[in-house]
Amino acid sequence: MASNPAQTQVDTRDVVYTIEHVAALFHVKVDSAREYTYRKDFPSAHQLGARLL
């Protein structure tokens, strides 16, 4: 994980995003992005193996 989310390269053609992708897209820290996921208007995560995407 990069220390500066703004410098993380994100391929927007991906159909699923990890929390690290979301943080990079919104230019926030991973903890802040995780808080977004608790909002009712944020898309729900899907289980893929041991990860939520």
mmCIF file of the N, C-alpha and C atoms, coordinates in Angstrom:
data_MODEL
# 
_entry.id   MODEL 
# 
loop_
_atom_site.group_PDB 
_atom_site.id 
_atom_site.type_symbol 
_atom_site.label_atom_id 
_atom_site.label_alt_id 
_atom_site.label_comp_id 
_atom_site.label_asym_id 
_atom_site.label_entity_id 
_atom_site.label_seq_id 
_atom_site.pdbx_PDB_ins_code 
_atom_site.Cartn_x 
_atom_site.Cartn_y 
_atom_site.Cartn_z 
_atom_site.occupancy 
_atom_site.B_iso_or_equiv 
_atom_site.pdbx_formal_charge 
_atom_site.auth_seq_id 
_atom_site.auth_comp_id 
_atom_site.auth_asym_id 
_atom_site.auth_atom_id 
_atom_site.pdbx_PDB_model_num 
ATOM 1   N N  . MET A 1 1  ? 0.849   -1.179  0.000   1.00 0.00 ? 1  MET A N  1 
ATOM 2   C CA . MET A 1 1  ? 0.000   0.000   0.000   1.00 0.00 ? 1  MET A CA 1 
ATOM 3   C C  . MET A 1 1  ? 0.885   1.230   0.000   1.00 0.00 ? 1  MET A C  1 
ATOM 4   N N  . ALA A 1 2  ? 0.570   2.169   -0.850  1.00 0.00 ? 2  ALA A N  1 
ATOM 5   C CA . ALA A 1 2  ? 1.341   3.401   -0.947  1.00 0.00 ? 2  ALA A CA 1 
ATOM 6   C C  . ALA A 1 2  ? 1.015   4.327   0.215   1.00 0.00 ? 2  ALA A C  1 
ATOM 7   N N  . SER A 1 3  ? 2.000   5.098   0.632   1.00 0.00 ? 3  SER A N  1 
ATOM 8   C CA . SER A 1 3  ? 1.763   6.015   1.740   1.00 0.00 ? 3  SER A CA 1 
ATOM 9   C C  . SER A 1 3  ? 0.952   7.229   1.306   1.00 0.00 ? 3  SER A C  1 
ATOM 10  N N  . ASN A 1 4  ? 1.001   7.561   0.026   1.00 0.00 ? 4  ASN A N  1 
ATOM 11  C CA . ASN A 1 4  ? 0.257   8.697   -0.491  1.00 0.00 ? 4  ASN A CA 1 
ATOM 12  C C  . ASN A 1 4  ? -0.757  8.185   -1.505  1.00 0.00 ? 4  ASN A C  1 
ATOM 13  N N  . PRO A 1 5  ? -2.051  8.125   -1.143  1.00 0.00 ? 5  PRO A N  1 
ATOM 14  C CA . PRO A 1 5  ? -3.049  7.567   -2.046  1.00 0.00 ? 5  PRO A CA 1 
ATOM 15  C C  . PRO A 1 5  ? -3.148  8.302   -3.370  1.00 0.00 ? 5  PRO A C  1 
ATOM 16  N N  . ALA A 1 6  ? -2.825  9.589   -3.417  1.00 0.00 ? 6  ALA A N  1 
ATOM 17  C CA . ALA A 1 6  ? -2.924  10.358  -4.647  1.00 0.00 ? 6  ALA A CA 1 
ATOM 18  C C  . ALA A 1 6  ? -1.919  9.879   -5.682  1.00 0.00 ? 6  ALA A C  1 
ATOM 19  N N  . GLN A 1 7  ? -0.841  9.217   -5.268  1.00 0.00 ? 7  GLN A N  1 
ATOM 20  C CA . GLN A 1 7  ? 0.174   8.740   -6.195  1.00 0.00 ? 7  GLN A CA 1 
ATOM 21  C C  . GLN A 1 7  ? -0.093  7.311   -6.653  1.00 0.00 ? 7  GLN A C  1 
ATOM 22  N N  . THR A 1 8  ? -1.109  6.651   -6.122  1.00 0.00 ? 8  THR A N  1 
ATOM 23  C CA . THR A 1 8  ? -1.433  5.285   -6.504  1.00 0.00 ? 8  THR A CA 1 
ATOM 24  C C  . THR A 1 8  ? -2.089  5.300   -7.873  1.00 0.00 ? 8  THR A C  1 
ATOM 25  N N  . GLN A 1 9  ? -1.594  4.464   -8.773  1.00 0.00 ? 9  GLN A N  1 
ATOM 26  C CA . GLN A 1 9  ? -2.176  4.358   -10.104 1.00 0.00 ? 9  GLN A CA 1 
ATOM 27  C C  . GLN A 1 9  ? -3.362  3.403   -10.054 1.00 0.00 ? 9  GLN A C  1 
ATOM 28  N N  . VAL A 1 10 ? -4.475  3.823   -10.628 1.00 0.00 ? 10 VAL A N  1 
ATOM 29  C CA . VAL A 1 10 ? -5.685  3.009   -10.622 1.00 0.00 ? 10 VAL A CA 1 
ATOM 30  C C  . VAL A 1 10 ? -6.134  2.806   -12.063 1.00 0.00 ? 10 VAL A C  1 
ATOM 31  N N  . ASP A 1 11 ? -6.352  1.552   -12.434 1.00 0.00 ? 11 ASP A N  1 
ATOM 32  C CA . ASP A 1 11 ? -6.898  1.235   -13.740 1.00 0.00 ? 11 ASP A CA 1 
ATOM 33  C C  . ASP A 1 11 ? -8.415  1.275   -13.626 1.00 0.00 ? 11 ASP A C  1 
ATOM 34  N N  . THR A 1 12 ? -9.048  2.306   -14.169 1.00 0.00 ? 12 THR A N  1 
ATOM 35  C CA . THR A 1 12 ? -10.488 2.482   -14.014 1.00 0.00 ? 12 THR A CA 1 
ATOM 36  C C  . THR A 1 12 ? -11.294 1.514   -14.868 1.00 0.00 ? 12 THR A C  1 
ATOM 37  N N  . ARG A 1 13 ? -10.623 0.673   -15.648 1.00 0.00 ? 13 ARG A N  1 
ATOM 38  C CA . ARG A 1 13 ? -11.328 -0.351  -16.410 1.00 0.00 ? 13 ARG A CA 1 
ATOM 39  C C  . ARG A 1 13 ? -11.640 -1.565  -15.547 1.00 0.00 ? 13 ARG A C  1 
ATOM 40  N N  . ASP A 1 14 ? -11.064 -1.654  -14.345 1.00 0.00 ? 14 ASP A N  1 
ATOM 41  C CA . ASP A 1 14 ? -11.371 -2.753  -13.432 1.00 0.00 ? 14 ASP A CA 1 
ATOM 42  C C  . ASP A 1 14 ? -12.848 -2.711  -13.069 1.00 0.00 ? 14 ASP A C  1 
ATOM 43  N N  . VAL A 1 15 ? -13.456 -3.866  -12.948 1.00 0.00 ? 15 VAL A N  1 
ATOM 44  C CA . VAL A 1 15 ? -14.879 -3.907  -12.600 1.00 0.00 ? 15 VAL A CA 1 
ATOM 45  C C  . VAL A 1 15 ? -15.109 -3.981  -11.102 1.00 0.00 ? 15 VAL A C  1 
ATOM 46  N N  . VAL A 1 16 ? -14.072 -4.313  -10.328 1.00 0.00 ? 16 VAL A N  1 
ATOM 47  C CA . VAL A 1 16 ? -14.174 -4.320  -8.875  1.00 0.00 ? 16 VAL A CA 1 
ATOM 48  C C  . VAL A 1 16 ? -13.027 -3.505  -8.305  1.00 0.00 ? 16 VAL A C  1 
ATOM 49  N N  . TYR A 1 17 ? -13.277 -2.895  -7.160  1.00 0.00 ? 17 TYR A N  1 
ATOM 50  C CA . TYR A 1 17 ? -12.279 -2.041  -6.531  1.00 0.00 ? 17 TYR A CA 1 
ATOM 51  C C  . TYR A 1 17 ? -12.033 -2.486  -5.102  1.00 0.00 ? 17 TYR A C  1 
ATOM 52  N N  . THR A 1 18 ? -10.786 -2.524  -4.710  1.00 0.00 ? 18 THR A N  1 
ATOM 53  C CA . THR A 1 18 ? -10.439 -2.769  -3.319  1.00 0.00 ? 18 THR A CA 1 
ATOM 54  C C  . THR A 1 18 ? -10.552 -1.450  -2.573  1.00 0.00 ? 18 THR A C  1 
ATOM 55  N N  . ILE A 1 19 ? -10.429 -1.497  -1.266  1.00 0.00 ? 19 ILE A N  1 
ATOM 56  C CA . ILE A 1 19 ? -10.491 -0.268  -0.467  1.00 0.00 ? 19 ILE A CA 1 
ATOM 57  C C  . ILE A 1 19 ? -9.340  0.659   -0.845  1.00 0.00 ? 19 ILE A C  1 
ATOM 58  N N  . GLU A 1 20 ? -8.218  0.077   -1.248  1.00 0.00 ? 20 GLU A N  1 
ATOM 59  C CA . GLU A 1 20 ? -7.081  0.878   -1.686  1.00 0.00 ? 20 GLU A CA 1 
ATOM 60  C C  . GLU A 1 20 ? -7.408  1.618   -2.985  1.00 0.00 ? 20 GLU A C  1 
ATOM 61  N N  . HIS A 1 21 ? -8.143  0.957   -3.899  1.00 0.00 ? 21 HIS A N  1 
ATOM 62  C CA . HIS A 1 21 ? -8.578  1.620   -5.127  1.00 0.00 ? 21 HIS A CA 1 
ATOM 63  C C  . HIS A 1 21 ? -9.507  2.785   -4.808  1.00 0.00 ? 21 HIS A C  1 
ATOM 64  N N  . VAL A 1 22 ? -10.469 2.547   -3.933  1.00 0.00 ? 22 VAL A N  1 
ATOM 65  C CA . VAL A 1 22 ? -11.433 3.594   -3.568  1.00 0.00 ? 22 VAL A CA 1 
ATOM 66  C C  . VAL A 1 22 ? -10.705 4.782   -2.954  1.00 0.00 ? 22 VAL A C  1 
ATOM 67  N N  . ALA A 1 23 ? -9.750  4.513   -2.059  1.00 0.00 ? 23 ALA A N  1 
ATOM 68  C CA . ALA A 1 23 ? -8.988  5.597   -1.429  1.00 0.00 ? 23 ALA A CA 1 
ATOM 69  C C  . ALA A 1 23 ? -8.234  6.406   -2.479  1.00 0.00 ? 23 ALA A C  1 
ATOM 70  N N  . ALA A 1 24 ? -7.622  5.722   -3.426  1.00 0.00 ? 24 ALA A N  1 
ATOM 71  C CA . ALA A 1 24 ? -6.870  6.429   -4.465  1.00 0.00 ? 24 ALA A CA 1 
ATOM 72  C C  . ALA A 1 24 ? -7.792  7.256   -5.354  1.00 0.00 ? 24 ALA A C  1 
ATOM 73  N N  . LEU A 1 25 ? -8.948  6.706   -5.710  1.00 0.00 ? 25 LEU A N  1 
ATOM 74  C CA . LEU A 1 25 ? -9.887  7.435   -6.569  1.00 0.00 ? 25 LEU A CA 1 
ATOM 75  C C  . LEU A 1 25 ? -10.434 8.690   -5.903  1.00 0.00 ? 25 LEU A C  1 
ATOM 76  N N  . PHE A 1 26 ? -10.663 8.618   -4.586  1.00 0.00 ? 26 PHE A N  1 
ATOM 77  C CA . PHE A 1 26 ? -11.195 9.770   -3.858  1.00 0.00 ? 26 PHE A CA 1 
ATOM 78  C C  . PHE A 1 26 ? -10.104 10.646  -3.255  1.00 0.00 ? 26 PHE A C  1 
ATOM 79  N N  . HIS A 1 27 ? -8.831  10.243  -3.432  1.00 0.00 ? 27 HIS A N  1 
ATOM 80  C CA . HIS A 1 27 ? -7.690  10.994  -2.893  1.00 0.00 ? 27 HIS A CA 1 
ATOM 81  C C  . HIS A 1 27 ? -7.797  11.173  -1.385  1.00 0.00 ? 27 HIS A C  1 
ATOM 82  N N  . VAL A 1 28 ? -8.118  10.066  -0.716  1.00 0.00 ? 28 VAL A N  1 
ATOM 83  C CA . VAL A 1 28 ? -8.205  10.069  0.744   1.00 0.00 ? 28 VAL A CA 1 
ATOM 84  C C  . VAL A 1 28 ? -7.423  8.878   1.280   1.00 0.00 ? 28 VAL A C  1 
ATOM 85  N N  . LYS A 1 29 ? -7.231  8.850   2.583   1.00 0.00 ? 29 LYS A N  1 
ATOM 86  C CA . LYS A 1 29 ? -6.575  7.712   3.216   1.00 0.00 ? 29 LYS A CA 1 
ATOM 87  C C  . LYS A 1 29 ? -7.526  6.517   3.236   1.00 0.00 ? 29 LYS A C  1 
ATOM 88  N N  . VAL A 1 30 ? -6.956  5.335   3.384   1.00 0.00 ? 30 VAL A N  1 
ATOM 89  C CA . VAL A 1 30 ? -7.752  4.106   3.395   1.00 0.00 ? 30 VAL A CA 1 
ATOM 90  C C  . VAL A 1 30 ? -8.801  4.151   4.501   1.00 0.00 ? 30 VAL A C  1 
ATOM 91  N N  . ASP A 1 31 ? -8.451  4.654   5.675   1.00 0.00 ? 31 ASP A N  1 
ATOM 92  C CA . ASP A 1 31 ? -9.425  4.738   6.775   1.00 0.00 ? 31 ASP A CA 1 
ATOM 93  C C  . ASP A 1 31 ? -10.611 5.620   6.404   1.00 0.00 ? 31 ASP A C  1 
ATOM 94  N N  . SER A 1 32 ? -10.344 6.731   5.728   1.00 0.00 ? 32 SER A N  1 
ATOM 95  C CA . SER A 1 32 ? -11.432 7.618   5.304   1.00 0.00 ? 32 SER A CA 1 
ATOM 96  C C  . SER A 1 32 ? -12.304 6.934   4.265   1.00 0.00 ? 32 SER A C  1 
ATOM 97  N N  . ALA A 1 33 ? -11.676 6.230   3.321   1.00 0.00 ? 33 ALA A N  1 
ATOM 98  C CA . ALA A 1 33 ? -12.433 5.510   2.295   1.00 0.00 ? 33 ALA A CA 1 
ATOM 99  C C  . ALA A 1 33 ? -13.302 4.443   2.939   1.00 0.00 ? 33 ALA A C  1 
ATOM 100 N N  . ARG A 1 34 ? -12.789 3.781   3.946   1.00 0.00 ? 34 ARG A N  1 
ATOM 101 C CA . ARG A 1 34 ? -13.566 2.740   4.637   1.00 0.00 ? 34 ARG A CA 1 
ATOM 102 C C  . ARG A 1 34 ? -14.811 3.361   5.280   1.00 0.00 ? 34 ARG A C  1 
ATOM 103 N N  . GLU A 1 35 ? -14.693 4.584   5.794   1.00 0.00 ? 35 GLU A N  1 
ATOM 104 C CA . GLU A 1 35 ? -15.857 5.265   6.377   1.00 0.00 ? 35 GLU A CA 1 
ATOM 105 C C  . GLU A 1 35 ? -16.918 5.523   5.314   1.00 0.00 ? 35 GLU A C  1 
ATOM 106 N N  . TYR A 1 36 ? -16.496 5.837   4.075   1.00 0.00 ? 36 TYR A N  1 
ATOM 107 C CA . TYR A 1 36 ? -17.457 6.032   2.985   1.00 0.00 ? 36 TYR A CA 1 
ATOM 108 C C  . TYR A 1 36 ? -18.285 4.771   2.766   1.00 0.00 ? 36 TYR A C  1 
ATOM 109 N N  . THR A 1 37 ? -17.674 3.608   2.933   1.00 0.00 ? 37 THR A N  1 
ATOM 110 C CA . THR A 1 37 ? -18.380 2.363   2.641   1.00 0.00 ? 37 THR A CA 1 
ATOM 111 C C  . THR A 1 37 ? -19.529 2.097   3.605   1.00 0.00 ? 37 THR A C  1 
ATOM 112 N N  . TYR A 1 38 ? -19.574 2.784   4.721   1.00 0.00 ? 38 TYR A N  1 
ATOM 113 C CA . TYR A 1 38 ? -20.668 2.609   5.677   1.00 0.00 ? 38 TYR A CA 1 
ATOM 114 C C  . TYR A 1 38 ? -21.888 3.455   5.336   1.00 0.00 ? 38 TYR A C  1 
ATOM 115 N N  . ARG A 1 39 ? -21.750 4.347   4.352   1.00 0.00 ? 39 ARG A N  1 
ATOM 116 C CA . ARG A 1 39 ? -22.876 5.189   3.959   1.00 0.00 ? 39 ARG A CA 1 
ATOM 117 C C  . ARG A 1 39 ? -23.908 4.370   3.200   1.00 0.00 ? 39 ARG A C  1 
ATOM 118 N N  . LYS A 1 40 ? -25.172 4.710   3.379   1.00 0.00 ? 40 LYS A N  1 
ATOM 119 C CA . LYS A 1 40 ? -26.244 3.971   2.710   1.00 0.00 ? 40 LYS A CA 1 
ATOM 120 C C  . LYS A 1 40 ? -26.227 4.186   1.199   1.00 0.00 ? 40 LYS A C  1 
ATOM 121 N N  . ASP A 1 41 ? -25.703 5.328   0.735   1.00 0.00 ? 41 ASP A N  1 
ATOM 122 C CA . ASP A 1 41 ? -25.701 5.602   -0.700  1.00 0.00 ? 41 ASP A CA 1 
ATOM 123 C C  . ASP A 1 41 ? -24.434 5.096   -1.400  1.00 0.00 ? 41 ASP A C  1 
ATOM 124 N N  . PHE A 1 42 ? -23.578 4.367   -0.680  1.00 0.00 ? 42 PHE A N  1 
ATOM 125 C CA . PHE A 1 42 ? -22.363 3.804   -1.258  1.00 0.00 ? 42 PHE A CA 1 
ATOM 126 C C  . PHE A 1 42 ? -22.664 2.369   -1.700  1.00 0.00 ? 42 PHE A C  1 
ATOM 127 N N  . PRO A 1 43 ? -22.177 1.945   -2.869  1.00 0.00 ? 43 PRO A N  1 
ATOM 128 C CA . PRO A 1 43 ? -22.445 0.574   -3.333  1.00 0.00 ? 43 PRO A CA 1 
ATOM 129 C C  . PRO A 1 43 ? -21.956 -0.466  -2.325  1.00 0.00 ? 43 PRO A C  1 
ATOM 130 N N  . SER A 1 44 ? -22.713 -1.525  -2.168  1.00 0.00 ? 44 SER A N  1 
ATOM 131 C CA . SER A 1 44 ? -22.339 -2.564  -1.211  1.00 0.00 ? 44 SER A CA 1 
ATOM 132 C C  . SER A 1 44 ? -21.166 -3.397  -1.743  1.00 0.00 ? 44 SER A C  1 
ATOM 133 N N  . ALA A 1 45 ? -20.406 -3.952  -0.814  1.00 0.00 ? 45 ALA A N  1 
ATOM 134 C CA . ALA A 1 45 ? -19.264 -4.796  -1.162  1.00 0.00 ? 45 ALA A CA 1 
ATOM 135 C C  . ALA A 1 45 ? -19.734 -6.205  -1.479  1.00 0.00 ? 45 ALA A C  1 
ATOM 136 N N  . HIS A 1 46 ? -18.907 -6.930  -2.222  1.00 0.00 ? 46 HIS A N  1 
ATOM 137 C CA . HIS A 1 46 ? -19.178 -8.328  -2.544  1.00 0.00 ? 46 HIS A CA 1 
ATOM 138 C C  . HIS A 1 46 ? -18.013 -9.179  -2.079  1.00 0.00 ? 46 HIS A C  1 
ATOM 139 N N  . GLN A 1 47 ? -18.323 -10.335 -1.541  1.00 0.00 ? 47 GLN A N  1 
ATOM 140 C CA . GLN A 1 47 ? -17.307 -11.262 -1.048  1.00 0.00 ? 47 GLN A CA 1 
ATOM 141 C C  . GLN A 1 47 ? -16.695 -12.005 -2.237  1.00 0.00 ? 47 GLN A C  1 
ATOM 142 N N  . LEU A 1 48 ? -15.375 -11.994 -2.332  1.00 0.00 ? 48 LEU A N  1 
ATOM 143 C CA . LEU A 1 48 ? -14.656 -12.765 -3.346  1.00 0.00 ? 48 LEU A CA 1 
ATOM 144 C C  . LEU A 1 48 ? -13.526 -13.465 -2.614  1.00 0.00 ? 48 LEU A C  1 
ATOM 145 N N  . GLY A 1 49 ? -13.733 -14.724 -2.306  1.00 0.00 ? 49 GLY A N  1 
ATOM 146 C CA . GLY A 1 49 ? -12.769 -15.444 -1.496  1.00 0.00 ? 49 GLY A CA 1 
ATOM 147 C C  . GLY A 1 49 ? -12.764 -14.857 -0.090  1.00 0.00 ? 49 GLY A C  1 
ATOM 148 N N  . ALA A 1 50 ? -11.591 -14.479 0.388   1.00 0.00 ? 50 ALA A N  1 
ATOM 149 C CA . ALA A 1 50 ? -11.474 -13.913 1.731   1.00 0.00 ? 50 ALA A CA 1 
ATOM 150 C C  . ALA A 1 50 ? -11.578 -12.392 1.729   1.00 0.00 ? 50 ALA A C  1 
ATOM 151 N N  . ARG A 1 51 ? -11.756 -11.784 0.555   1.00 0.00 ? 51 ARG A N  1 
ATOM 152 C CA . ARG A 1 51 ? -11.756 -10.320 0.462   1.00 0.00 ? 51 ARG A CA 1 
ATOM 153 C C  . ARG A 1 51 ? -13.129 -9.768  0.139   1.00 0.00 ? 51 ARG A C  1 
ATOM 154 N N  . LEU A 1 52 ? -13.389 -8.574  0.635   1.00 0.00 ? 52 LEU A N  1 
ATOM 155 C CA . LEU A 1 52 ? -14.570 -7.817  0.266   1.00 0.00 ? 52 LEU A CA 1 
ATOM 156 C C  . LEU A 1 52 ? -14.161 -6.831  -0.807  1.00 0.00 ? 52 LEU A C  1 
ATOM 157 N N  . LEU A 1 53 ? -14.852 -6.840  -1.928  1.00 0.00 ? 53 LEU A N  1 
ATOM 158 C CA . LEU A 1 53 ? -14.541 -5.941  -3.034  1.00 0.00 ? 53 LEU A CA 1 
ATOM 159 C C  . LEU A 1 53 ? -15.755 -5.119  -3.393  1.00 0.00 ? 53 LEU A C  1 
# 
